[in-house]
Amino acid sequence: MPISSSNPFKWRHYPGEVIITCVRLYLRFPLAYEHVAELIKERGLAIDASCIWRWVQAYGPELEKSCRPHLKPTAKSYRVDETCIRIRGEYRYLFRAVDREGQTTDFLLTARRDTRAAKRFFHKALSDPGNPQPRVINVDKNPAYPAAVEALKAEGTLRRHCRLHQCKYLNNMVEQDHRVVKQRVWLAKGYGSFRTAWRTLRGIEAVSMIQKGGARWVAKGDVVAQAQFISRLFGLAA
């Protein structure tokens, strides 16, 4: 069901506060849909787990899109890595980057981890106004990265003086940051399609960015402010 910008909860059978609470719980914590349904049932509402799944599919991407303009600019040092995501029994790859402070720079789900996929990821990251041109990019030994960076420099997308470091230990920060996604993926036991995986991951990454203090005027560790911020993005009273 398409979401209206003026009334994002039109035609829904539950109030917006209930929907966003369910979506936020699933995207923020390592919970299965059945766990979220049980938590909500304790509050007197019987909601099927499949209904919560549909809400996550609808509102997860909207959350990521809505929070982007409110994110703080990232630093000019990128830590880039990819992690495996199981979709229909096959491994796909989630490219992710964080800056030197651990804030998420960008992410992209791809079918392969080759030069073409790396270029797509960098194009996406550099097209975001909140991401400045990097001074240095730290990557692992994946040969796709040097080829992608050289191609981007040749076409003018990436500045010539940007340095590429292939040093595994410098990427410990982004590898540790993968745990946010991997915990949720493990509970999901894989995804049924590329589309549903991407929509879910967009929501997970958005909540993670907010939780890490990436949104303006929303402090890291202030869980009340974070919940209120997400509610305001959907026009709900804080």
Buried (B, 14 or more C-beta within 10 A) or exposed (E): EEBEEEEBBEEBEBEBEBBBBBBBBBBBBBBBBEBBBEBBEEEEBEBEBEBBBEBBBBBBBBBBEBBBEBBBBBBBBBBBBBBBBBBEEEEBBBBBBBBBEBBBBBBBBBEEBBBBBBBBBBBBBBEBEBBBEBEBBBBBEBEBBBBBBEBBBEEEBBEEEBEBEBEEEBBEBBBEBBEBBBBBBEBBEBBEEBEBBBBBBBBBBBBBBBBBBBBEEBEBEBEEBBBBBBBEBBEBEE
